[in-house]
Amino acid sequence: MSRGGYPAYVSVGEKKRKAEASVEKLRKKNPNISPVVITGKKLATTWWGNSWNTNLESYSDYENRIERGRSYLRNGALLNLEITQGKISALVQGSRAKPYKVEVVIKSLKKDVWEAITKDCAGKIDSLQELMEGKFPRALSELFTAKGEGLFPAPNEITFTCSCPDYADMCKHVAAALYGVGARLDENPALFFVLRNINIEELISDAISKKSQTLLEKSKIKGGRVIQEIDVSDMFGIDIDNESK
């Protein structure tokens, strides 16, 4: 502590070096740890990553508190982040030597919401790759991000804990972990579907099946019209006597 009871100033460079040292120390015990490293100016760059962050920031419950995690994430304080079904587990470097443990639990997407989304997506997604890259019609983007009816969780679907002594509703360490999810989705957007406990294959198969069926039906209509317009005798190269014998 510095004079006056305030924490001593620590430069950004020093914070990053401290975080890197902590990562290396943790890696000796667990080679599979997965820190989140931000290299550019943006915390997320893809549709899924940006949409995750935007969703969190759009709720009044979070808009003033979620910002607390930005600098922690930028400084490399998110030492480990794991995303599993309905759960986010993280280790975040704070002011103490030992990193804090963060756990975020997210409820599964409601069945009726999922069924409505898969129905509305029918015939509108061409492939899994396009879905992962966020390359789909704007209408689907609005559908996926609709509050209370989309894919992204609302605050009442999220609960969290942290081992730090901060009794704020959302501490800096939880906020850093939540922002870290956006960065992780940049790398692997399929983790979003794991987190929300929904079957991505179900969405894709239904959407593509519907599109294929529509194309097939159109081709049949077109084929029927073509046959009707072609003179049968010309098509088979024979003369047909229409007079009765």
C-alpha positions in Angstrom: 0.0 0.0 0.0 1.2 3.6 -0.7 0.8 6.5 1.6 -2.7 7.5 2.4 -4.0 4.0 2.3 -4.4 3.8 -1.5 -2.9 0.9 -3.5 0.6 1.6 -4.9 0.7 2.5 -8.6 1.5 -0.4 -10.8 2.3 0.2 -14.5 0.5 -1.7 -17.3 3.8 -3.3 -18.3 4.4 -4.5 -14.7 0.9 -5.9 -14.5 1.4 -7.8 -17.7 4.8 -9.2 -16.6 3.2 -10.3 -13.3 0.4 -12.0 -15.2 2.8 -13.8 -17.5 4.9 -15.0 -14.6 1.7 -16.4 -13.0 0.7 -18.2 -16.2 4.1 -19.9 -16.3 3.9 -20.9 -12.7 0.4 -22.4 -13.2 1.5 -24.1 -16.4 4.1 -26.2 -14.5 1.2 -27.7 -12.5 -1.3 -27.8 -15.4 0.2 -27.7 -18.9 -3.4 -27.4 -20.3 -4.2 -24.0 -18.9 -5.6 -21.6 -21.4 -5.0 -17.9 -20.8 -6.8 -15.2 -22.8 -4.4 -12.8 -24.5 -5.7 -9.6 -26.2 -3.3 -8.5 -28.9 -5.3 -5.7 -30.7 -7.3 -2.7 -29.6 -10.6 -4.6 -29.6 -11.6 -7.2 -27.0 -13.5 -9.2 -29.7 -13.4 -9.1 -33.5 -15.9 -11.7 -34.8 -19.7 -11.6 -35.0 -20.0 -14.1 -32.1 -17.4 -12.5 -29.9 -18.8 -9.0 -30.4 -22.4 -10.1 -30.0 -21.6 -11.8 -26.7 -20.0 -8.6 -25.4 -22.7 -6.3 -26.8 -25.4 -8.5 -25.2 -23.8 -8.2 -21.7 -23.4 -4.4 -22.1 -27.0 -3.9 -23.3 -28.5 -4.8 -19.9 -28.8 -2.1 -17.3 -27.9 -4.7 -14.7 -24.4 -5.0 -16.2 -23.7 -1.8 -18.2 -21.9 0.0 -15.4 -20.2 -3.0 -13.8 -19.0 -5.1 -16.8 -16.6 -2.3 -17.8 -14.6 -3.1 -14.7 -13.1 -6.2 -16.4 -11.8 -4.5 -19.5 -8.4 -3.4 -18.2 -8.0 -6.7 -16.3 -8.5 -8.6 -19.6 -6.2 -6.3 -21.6 -3.5 -6.6 -18.9 -3.4 -10.4 -19.3 -5.0 -11.0 -15.9 -7.3 -13.8 -17.2 -4.8 -16.6 -16.6 -7.1 -19.5 -17.5 -10.6 -19.7 -19.0 -12.6 -22.9 -19.5 -16.0 -23.1 -21.2 -18.1 -26.2 -20.6 -21.8 -27.0 -20.7 -23.5 -24.2 -18.8 -20.4 -23.1 -17.0 -17.4 -20.7 -17.2 -14.4 -21.4 -15.0 -11.6 -18.9 -14.7 -8.5 -17.9 -12.8 -7.9 -14.1 -12.6 -4.8 -12.4 -11.3 -5.7 -9.7 -8.8 -3.7 -7.6 -6.4 -2.7 -10.7 -4.4 -0.1 -13.2 -5.4 -2.6 -16.1 -5.6 -5.1 -15.8 -8.5 -8.8 -15.6 -7.7 -11.2 -18.4 -8.8 -14.3 -17.3 -10.8 -17.2 -19.5 -11.6 -20.1 -18.4 -13.8 -23.2 -20.6 -14.3 -25.5 -20.0 -17.2 -28.9 -21.6 -17.6 -29.5 -23.7 -20.7 -31.5 -22.1 -23.5 -35.2 -22.6 -23.0 -36.7 -25.4 -25.1 -39.5 -23.3 -26.6 -37.0 -20.5 -27.5 -34.7 -23.0 -29.2 -37.6 -24.5 -31.2 -38.8 -21.1 -32.3 -35.3 -20.2 -33.5 -34.7 -23.4 -35.4 -38.0 -23.0 -37.1 -37.2 -19.4 -38.1 -33.8 -20.5 -39.4 -35.2 -23.1 -41.8 -33.8 -22.6 -45.2 -31.8 -19.5 -44.3 -28.4 -21.0 -43.4 -26.2 -22.6 -46.1 -23.5 -24.3 -44.0 -22.0 -24.8 -40.6 -19.0 -22.7 -41.8 -21.2 -19.7 -42.6 -22.9 -20.0 -39.2 -19.5 -20.0 -37.4 -18.3 -17.1 -39.4 -21.4 -15.1 -38.7 -22.3 -14.9 -42.4 -26.0 -15.1 -42.4 -28.9 -12.7 -43.2 -29.4 -9.7 -41.0 -32.8 -11.0 -40.0 -31.1 -14.0 -38.3 -28.6 -11.7 -36.6 -31.5 -9.8 -35.1 -33.2 -13.1 -34.2 -30.2 -14.5 -32.5 -29.6 -11.4 -30.4 -33.2 -10.6 -29.5 -33.5 -10.0 -25.7 -35.3 -12.8 -23.9 -36.0 -14.6 -27.2 -32.6 -15.0 -28.7 -29.6 -17.2 -28.1 -27.7 -15.0 -25.7 -28.4 -15.1 -21.9 -30.1 -12.4 -19.9 -28.8 -11.4 -16.4 -31.4 -13.5 -14.7 -30.0 -16.6 -16.4 -26.5 -15.9 -15.1 -25.1 -16.5 -11.6 -21.5 -16.1 -10.6 -19.0 -16.3 -7.6 -15.5 -15.2 -7.0 -13.0 -16.1 -4.3 -12.0 -12.4 -3.9 -13.0 -10.3 -0.9 -14.9 -7.8 -3.1 -18.6 -7.9 -2.2 -19.8 -6.0 -5.2 -22.6 -7.5 -7.3 -20.0 -8.1 -10.0 -16.4 -7.8 -9.2 -13.6 -7.0 -11.7 -12.6 -10.6 -11.9 -16.0 -11.9 -12.9 -16.3 -9.0 -15.4 -12.9 -10.0 -16.9 -14.0 -13.6 -17.2 -17.2 -12.6 -19.0 -15.4 -10.4 -21.4 -12.9 -13.2 -21.9 -15.7 -15.4 -23.3 -16.1 -13.0 -26.1 -12.4 -13.3 -27.0 -12.6 -17.1 -26.7 -15.6 -17.2 -29.1 -13.4 -15.4 -31.7 -11.2 -18.5 -31.6 -14.0 -21.1 -31.4 -17.6 -19.9 -31.8 -18.8 -23.5 -31.4 -18.2 -23.1 -27.7 -21.2 -20.8 -27.5 -23.5 -23.7 -28.3 -21.7 -25.9 -25.7 -22.2 -23.2 -23.1 -25.9 -22.8 -23.8 -26.4 -26.5 -24.1 -27.9 -26.5 -27.5 -27.3 -28.8 -30.5 -25.7 -26.9 -33.3 -26.1 -29.8 -35.7 -29.8 -29.7 -35.1 -29.9 -26.1 -36.2 -27.8 -26.7 -39.3 -29.5 -29.9 -40.4 -33.0 -28.4 -40.1 -32.0 -25.2 -41.9 -30.2 -27.0 -44.8 -32.8 -29.7 -45.1 -35.5 -27.1 -45.5 -33.5 -25.2 -48.0 -32.8 -28.4 -50.0 -36.4 -29.3 -49.9 -37.4 -25.9 -51.2 -34.9 -26.1 -54.1 -36.1 -29.6 -54.9 -39.7 -28.5 -55.1 -38.7 -25.6 -57.3 -36.8 -27.9 -59.6 -39.8 -30.2 -59.9 -42.0 -27.3 -60.9 -39.6 -26.1 -63.4 -39.1 -29.6 -64.8 -42.8 -30.1 -65.2 -43.3 -26.9 -67.0 -40.4 -27.7 -69.4 -41.9 -31.1 -70.3 -45.3 -29.6 -70.9 -43.8 -26.9 -73.2 -41.8 -29.4 -75.3 -43.5 -31.3 -78.2 -43.4 -34.9 -77.2 -42.9 -36.1 -80.8 -39.9 -33.8 -81.1 -38.5 -35.0 -77.7 -38.5 -38.7 -78.7 -38.0 -38.3 -82.4 -41.2 -40.2 -83.4 -44.5 -39.4 -85.0 -47.6 -39.8 -82.9 -50.9 -40.3 -84.7 -53.6 -38.7 -82.6 -56.4 -39.9 -85.0 -58.3 -42.9 -83.9 -58.0 -46.0 -86.0 
